Amino acid sequence: MRTSGASLTTLANRFGSDKGDLIGAKHNYTPLYDFILRPFKDKDVRLLEIGLLRGGPELGFDASRETTAPPSIQMWLDFLPKAKIVGFDISDFSNYQSNRFSFIRGDSSNPNDLENLLQKHAPFDFVIDDASHASYHQLMAFLKIFPSMNSGGVYIIEDLHWQPPTIEDLCPKCSQARLFVEWAMGFISDDMLVLPDELRGLLELRESISFCHGFAGYRTGMRGVKTAIFVKA
């Protein structure tokens, strides 16, 4: 049942998303997201979320884990009553059904899986990457998805302050995504980024990024950039 007029933080807490200020890590991203998305509450937009539930392979659990209704998807569906919501995850969430929700199972480090996602559902107006948080995965997803976004589209990478060591060590060596944010903001040069050949295309995206900004944690004691926002030119 839709909660008319509720803030995104209220909805996050109600549905059990850690993007709010009560559940799990209490990231409290929702005040920022509310500010960005509220002008689009009654618009026919398309939003993609990558990573739908805590407790996946990034924390040592199998991708075939048992899943439940994804909290943030329920939050987006309620807050954006005319939007089409797409979910992408390495675990199976096809059991969750809604007439405005579509699910694609895939790995954000796999270009073929990302191409399949784009062929079926692009272009997007909003993208939130809350998947494994491994730098290679974040950069590969950005490389493949950002160019396909609508002009003015907003791409968000969450939890830049943490990378899962078990996954990070197995991936091809690359700079952390937070350094890519610094590059996009013009603080560091191309040669300061370590990118394998398959990610070198990121360097060609500078002109398509009209705005980039990193945001630190809201909670007392949190230091450093936690989430970053990119706007498509």
Secondary structure, 3 states (H helix, E strand, C coil): CCCCCCCHHHHHHHHCCCCCCCCCCCCCCHHHHHHHHHHHCCCCCEEEEECCCCCCHHHCCCCCCCCCCCHHHHHHHHHCCCCEEEEEECCCCCCCCCCCEEEEECCCCCHHHHHHHHHHHCCCCEEEECCCCCHHHHHHHHHHHHHHCCCCCEEEECCCCCCCHHHHCCCCCCCCHHHHHHHHCCCCCHHHCCCCHHHHHHHHCHHHEEEEEEEECCCCCCCCEEEEEEEEC
